Amino acid sequence: MGEINTNGSLMRLIAILILALNIYAQDVKLTPKEDSFIHSRLFHCIVSPTWAPFNMLKDGEIKGIGIDYWKLVKKKLKINSNCRVVETWSEVIDEIKNKNYDITPATAKTKDKEFALFSKPYATYPVVIATKNNVGFINSMDQLKDKKIVVGKNYSVANMLKTKYPDLDIVEVKNIQVALKLVSRGKAFCAIDTLPVIAYNINELNLGNVKISGTTPLKFEVRFMIRKDYPLLVSAINKAIDTITPEEKEEIFKKWVSVVYQTGYRPKELTTLACLAIGLILILIAIIIYQFFEIKKRKRFEDQLIKTATIDSLTGLFNRKHIDYMLQKEVEEAKRYNHPLSVIFCDIDHFKDINDKYGHKVGDIVLEHLARIMKQHIRISDIIGRWGGEEFLIILPNTPINEALTVAKKLQYEIRNYKFPKVGKITCSFGITEFKQKDSIYRLMIRVDQALYDAKRGGRDLIVIKD
């Protein structure tokens, strides 16, 4: 039975992926010259694995943000290519300059215009400031005056900073990893680089005493660099970039960047000041007021970045990564305390038809309204997230399967009787199962996925329970 469930889910997933790839290809409108050019040759990509998390060697393969965007563009354009890994960025530049290679997937717009072309930016990231945990929120570059700032040598961000802020004490070191270690040891006040680079390397180096404390006014735009005599490749890539959705960008970002923050504020100085004579009370009050506003500024900053890492940008529900984490947590609780736990897997019926008939923007509006309906009509203790596409997962802690069925019936009723913009009435299919003590998360999800599949196969707008 388990094998049947797995194969059914796998076939459905493959079908969705094939459909998605076809949609991507159809979205890119090429001219006859562009189409002939990109489909009549093999393109040679070259990359240096020295810029984590954009380009790096991981598990013996070249991976990263830049590589994922290149793979995405290749799928959209149906490009044939190979990729060579070299040790240094200088080798990448030389090979493109000599036209031995055609493209490198991740760079800023440099001064190399005499031998290279650049695509439009496919991603833009803030340039952020990393300090030790005991430093407050930094909301102005003026706060960095007379402070030692470390950056990676010859990095694009280093050049941007030195041009924009020539009066700051900017020290170039071997790479950003060295810079962050200097901050961790108190040898420098802060390190500065793009958000993905700083966040990824703080986590990889396990620097528990280092955090992101603020952003600079600078923005870093990531582009493809292409050899000078391939303008048709540039125009085709630009068109592919225009079809990349916010969800695709968010998925790539979250795959490589997990921003970790130290929460709370440790005003040790206040403990000392509280013990001083009555003459220092006014100073103490002033410090408390200042800290109150600093905490509010920092909290807003942290909340925004944490939201980016855990919330689905379209629906406002938990994203796949966070709902996976919450499911693991609730399964562990159910095992430890022998509490009941149920899950509901929900899928919009005929969602492809909605997108095909009304367009993806109307499809997005349907997803937004559906998410709002479900969030309003589940219980406070229930946890809901967007599993992917038009699928939603609801976790019901301390809930046996009969109570989960009541929740699903309530949702089914509310969705049936809601008038969605443009499309009118829609329905959803539901699968329900209850956690068993011998279950792994994988077995639990296979079972609820099979329940959803049976609801679809049985005619849709159904609720199916799998024990």
N, C-alpha and C positions, 0 to 999 in steps of 0.2 A: 504493500500500500504506500509506503514511504517513497518507493521508486516512482510510482505513478504520479504522486504529488510533485516530486522534484522535476520530472520531465515536463509536466503540464505547465508549471511555473516557468521553467527554462524556455519552453517554446514561446510562451506569451511574451517573455522578456526579449527574446530574439526578434520577434515580430515588431515589438515597439521600437527596438533599436534600429531595425531596417527602415521602418517608417520614418523615424527621426532623421536618418541619414538622407533619405530621399527628399524630405522637406528642406533640409539644409541646402541640398544641391539646387533645388528649384528656386530658392530664394535669391540666388546670385544670378543677376542678369548680365551676361557678358556680350560684348560685341563680337562679330565674326572673327575679327583680327585677334582679339584677346583669346577667344576660344581655340582658334587654330594654333596660336603660339603656345599656350600652356598645355595643350594636349598632344603636341607633336614632339615633345622632348622629355628627357629625364633631367630633373633639377637636382643640383648637388648642394646640399646644406652643410655648413661647417659651424662648429660650436666649441667653445672652451668651457670646461666644467669648473670654473673658478668663481662663479657668482651665484651662490645659493641664496634664495631658493629658485632663482630664474633658470640657471643652467648648472647642473651638478651631476656627479656620478653617485648613484645610490643603488645598492644591490647589484653592482656591476653594470648598470645601464645608465645612459644619459637621461635625466629626468628634470622636471621643474616647471615653473609657470610658463616660461618662454617656449619650452618644448610642447606643453599642452596646447598653447595657442597655435603653434605651428601645425600640430596634428589636427586641430579643429578646422583651421583654414584649408589644409590639404583635403579633408573630407568634404568641405563645402565646395571646393573647386575641382575635386577628383584629380589632384595632382599626383604624378609619379615622382618620387624623389628618394635619394639616399642621404645619409648623414655621416660625416666624419668628425671624430673628436680629436682635438689637438690640445696641447698643454697650455698655451698662452693666448691671450687676446691679440697680441702682436701678430701671431701666426694667422689668426682669423682675418685680420686687416690685410695682411700681405697676400693671402690667397684670393680674397675678393678683388683686391687691387689688380692682381695679375690675371683675373678672370678664370682662374682655375676652379673656383667655386662661385655659386650664384647667390647664396642668401645665408644670413645668420639671423636667428629668430628673436633675439632680445638685446636691445641697445637703446641708448638715448640718441637724439639727433646731434651728431658730432660735426666737426669741421671738415670731415672727410668727403666733402661734396664733389671734389674733382674726380673721384673714382667710384663714388657710391651714390645710390638713391635711397630714400627713406619712405616707408609707408606712413600713412596717418597713424597716430597712436591707437593701439588696441586696448591699452589700460593706462590709467593715471592714478598714481599713488601719492599720498602726502609724505613729505620728508619730516621725520619725527626725531625727537630728542630722547635719549636713554640716559638715565642717571641711577644712582643708588636709591634704595627704597626710602631713605630718610629725607629726600629732597621733595619739596612741595611742588604743586602744579606750576609749570612754566608757561605763561601766557604771552610773553614778549621776548624778543631777541635781546632786548636791553638787559635782561636778567643774566645773560651770558657774558657780559663785559667783564674783563679781567679774570675769566675762567678758562681753564685749559680744555679745549675741545679737540677730540681725536676723531679722525676720519680715515678711511682706506686710501692708500696712496694711489693717485691717478684715477680714482673713482670719479664718475660723472658728478656725483653729489659734492665731492671735494672741490671740483672746479666751479660748480654753481655757487657754493658757499663763499669761496675766496673772491669771486667776482662780485657777489651781492653784498658781502660783509667784510671788506678788506681790513677793517680795524679789529676784528675779533682774533683771539689767539687760537688759530687753527693749526693743529699739528697732524701731519700725515704719517701714518704707520703702515706696516706691511699689508694689512687687510682689516676688515671689520671685526673679525674674530679677535685679533690682537687688541683692537680698540675697545671692545666690550670687556675684555679681561682687565685692561687697565682701569676702566671705570669700576669694575667689581672690586679691585684691590685698592681703590682710592688714589690711584696715580693720575687720574684725570677726572674732571668734573662730569663730563658727558661725552657720549658718542652720538654722531648724527648720520643717518642714512634713511633710505625709504622704509616705510612701514613693513613690507614683507621681509626685507633683509634684516631689520632690527629684530622683529618678533620671532622669525624663524631661528636666528642664531642665538637669541637669549634662551630659547627652549632647547636647542641642540647642545649648547654648552652648559645647560643646567645651572644658569646663573640666578639662583634664588634671591639674591640681594640686589638685582638690577631690574628696573621697570621702565616703561615708557611714561615720561612725565609731561610731554607736551608736543605740539606740532610747530613747525616753522611755516612762514608764508610760502615756501617753495613747494612746487608740485613736480613730480617726476613722470614724464610721459615715456612709455615703453613702445618701441617700434621694431619693425623688421628692417634690416639693412640689405639692399639688393645691389648687385653689380650695375654699373653705370649704363650699360647698353641694353638693359632689360626693362624699359619703361612700361611695356605691356604687362609684364609680371606685376609691377607695382600697382597699376590701375586695377588689375584683376583682384589682387590681394586687398586693396582698399575697398572694393565692392564686397568682398567676403567679410571684412571687418565690420562693415555697416550692418550685416545680418546677424552679428553675434548678439545674443540677448543678454539682458541683465542677469538672468538666471544662470546662463552659461558662464558668465564672468564670475558670479558669486561662487559657483561650484568649484571653479579652478582656484579662486582665492582661498576658500576654506580648506581645500585639499592640502595646501602647502603652508598656510599661516594659521596658527592658533595663538591668539594674543592672550597672554597670562598677566594678570595684575595682582599686586598686593593690595588687599582692601583694608580699610581702616587707617587711622591717623594716629601716630604715637607722640603726642606732645609732652615729652618727658620734662621739657623746660617748665611746663605749667605746674608740675608737682613741686619743683623747687621754688617757683615764684609764690605759690600758695602759702609757703611757710615764712615768707619775708615779712618785714614790719609793715604796719598800716600805711606807711608812706608810699609803698610800691603797689597798692591796690589799683590805682588808676592805670598803671602800666599793665598790670595783669588783665584788666578789663579790655584794654586796647588790643592786647595780644589775642584774647579770646574772640573778639569781634573780627579781627583780621583772619584768624584761623577758620572761623565760621564761613566767611566768604570764600576762602581758599578751598575748603572742603566742598562747597557747593560747585565751584568751578571744576574741580578735579572729578567730582562725582558725575557731573554732566558729561565730561570727556570720556570717563571710563564706561558709563552706561551706553554711550553711543557706540563705542568700539565692541563692547561685549554683546550688544544687540546685533551688530553686524556678524558676529561669530556664531550666534545661536538662533536667530530669527530668520524665517523665510521672508524675503523682501516683498514678495507679491501679496501673500495672504496674511502676514503678521503672526502666523502660527510658528511653533518650533520647527526648525529645519530638520532634514534627515539625520544629520550628524548628532544633533542634540536629542532628538526623540530616540535614537539608538542608545544614547547614553542613559536617558531616563528609563528605557525599557530594561536595560541591564541592571540598573539600580533597583527597580521594583521587583525584578525576578530574584535578586539576591535577598531582598527583604522577605519576599514570600517564602523562599526556601528556609531562611533562618528562623522565622517566627510561625511558619506553617499557616500563613494567611492566604485566603483566596485571592486570585488575581485573574482578571479576564482582559481580553483585547478584542477590539472591533476594527476590522479592515474595511474601508469604504472606498468605492470607486464610482465616478460619474458615468452613467450609461450614455453610450454614443457620443462621447466627448469629441472624437475625431470629426464626426459629422458637424458639430457646432463650429469647430475651427474651419472646416472646409467651406461651410455655407456662409458664416458670418465674419470669418477672419480671426486671427489670433488675439487681437485686441479685445474683441467681444468675449473670446474664450477666457482671457485673463479676468475680465469683469465678472464672469460667471464664477470663476475660482474665488475671487475676493468675496462675493456675496455668499457663496456656499460656506466659506470658512467662517464668516460672521454668524451665519445661522447655527452652525454646529457649535461654535464657541458659546453662543447664548443659551443653547439647550442641552449642554452636558452639565454634569454636576461640578461643584467647586473642586472636589477632590480628583476629578478626572484630568488626564493629561492628553492633549491633542497636538499632533504635528503633521506637517505635509510630508508624506513618504516619498513623493516624487510624481511629477506630471499631474494627473487628476486623482491620485490615490492619497488617502488620509488614514493615519493610524491613531486610534484612541486607546489609551491605557487606563484601566479601571482598577485601581488598588483596592484591596479589601472587598472585592465584589465577586460573588459567585455568578455562574453563567446565566441563571434565570433573571437576575437583576440587570446584567449586561443586555439581555434581550429586551428588557423594558426600555433601556436607554436607546437602543437601536430603533425600536418601533417609534419612539418619540421623534427621533431624527428623521426617520422615513416619512412620518406624517407631516412634519414641518417643511421638509424639502418638497414633497408632493404639492403642497398648498401654497407655495411661494411663487410669485411671478417674477422671473428673472428678466433684467433689462434685455431688450431686443429679441431674446429667444423664447420668452414665456415660461412654460412648464418644463421641468427636467425631472429625472429620477436618478436614484443611486442604488447600487447593489451593496449588500453588507455580508461580511463573513465574521463569525464569532467563534472564539474558543476560550477554554479556561486552562490556566497553567496547572501542570501536574508536577509533583515533586521530582520525578525522574526526568523532567523536560530540560533540554538545553534551549537557549534562545532560538537556535536554528530550527529545532523541532517544533517549537511553539509557532514560529513564523511560517514554516512550511504548512502547518495544519490550518492556520487562519487564512493563508493564501489559497489553499485548496478549497476552503469554505467559500471564499469570495469567487473563486473560479466556478464553483458549482452554482452559485447564485447567478452568475453571468450566463452560464450554459443553460440554466433552467428557464431563462426568459427575461432576466434582469428585473429590476425593481423588487428584488427578493431579499430575504434575510435567511441565511443558512448557518446552522450551528454544526461544528465538528467537535465531538468529545474526544 
